[in-house]
């Protein structure tokens, strides 16, 4: 019996070890490097400018974007000391009683989303109190004739502006306001966000597509370009994730209606490769063949929606885009395979899709993709004080910026791709578009 037990240990331990890639610990080390740069040069501010080693704030007063965005990643990585100092900073200094007009979408996914996940993971009720305060200050955005939200709101006065909004900024409130209602017991937050989604869905075209910009006062479309990139992307994502998080079958039906149309009109096959371009929302006529870093979330969403075949094909196309110049551009003409928007602001979406594909299929090819993404990030974007955006993926010229989502998403998805599957229970959670986790029940 003793010999049999020892034999089992020999057989089982290597298998367990293989579930965690050596790259996982390296990603944690890079997270520490970037966080230490923030601590040294931008403590208490929204973000670090890593080339000049100076702080950057979005508005007149810091809203602590980086600490709030980074907190749950620290907890996942087991960085207890860093999490403790971030928590102390957030709870002692974060206030939303500030003379500032904010973009609701960005504040919701980063701050409201981060505070809600912090509450779920840490349990301190002060996180929830802060989230509710922010949610209350954002509510005036829904005071339009249609129920579609305005883009900007003043946190003290409630004054709103910018009546021309887009599906992503309209629809990407559903998870956060829904979770705020769940944790506070007040249904009004979820009701307002859901009404906006229902109104937007009802304004889809006769071929079931949405455009890029819509007037929230009149309900009229002002830009009829339809695609899966920025300004539309996370609307589709939140229909699907909302159906999973809240068990809402009507949201799933809405997602399926849109995806049937997207796969019919927006999907595009060129030289045997699957892409998603841009078409007219009313006619489906193709307008351009552009795909980029933001569109690269699509394979992960397709997989969550049950479409493994398209997910794998599109991820392969995205990997081609990445390897064209050793790192992906913001925009690619996939017909000519030429870069049309050369920047790379440390985006996570292609890594996110690789994570979902690896987590679901177990195919090592997706970890191998992740190794390429990781090595290139370190080679071209790492600085002495953190990581920097690229102005141009062809020349690799750097830009003096490091957004908070680099901590919340890019490094988190890299870590989860390389860590053992038990490091995070994806089956029990839904990750918002900023990669903040919410428990399903």
Secondary structure, DSSP 8 states (H G I E B T S, - for coil): -HHHHHHHHHHHHHHHHHTS-THHHHHHHHHHHHHHHHHHHHTTSSEEETTTTEEE-SSSS---HHHHHHHHHHHHHT-HHHHHHHHHHHHHH----SS-EEEHHHHIIIIIHHHHHHHHHH--HHHHHHHHHHHHHHGGGG-SSSS---SEEETTT--EE--EE-HHHHHTTHHHHHHHHHHH--THHHHHHHHHHHHHHHT--TTS---SEEETTT--EEE-EE-SSTTTHHHHHHHHHHHHHHT-HHHHHHHHHHHHHIIIIIEEEETTEEEE-EEETTT--EEE-EE-TTGGGHHHHHHHTT-HHHHHHHHHHHHHHHHHTTS--SEEETTTTEEEE--B----HHHHHHHHHHHHH--HHHHHHHHHHHHHHHHHHEETTEE-EEEETTTTEEES-B-THIIIIIHHHHHHHHS-GGGS-GGGEEE-TT--EEE--
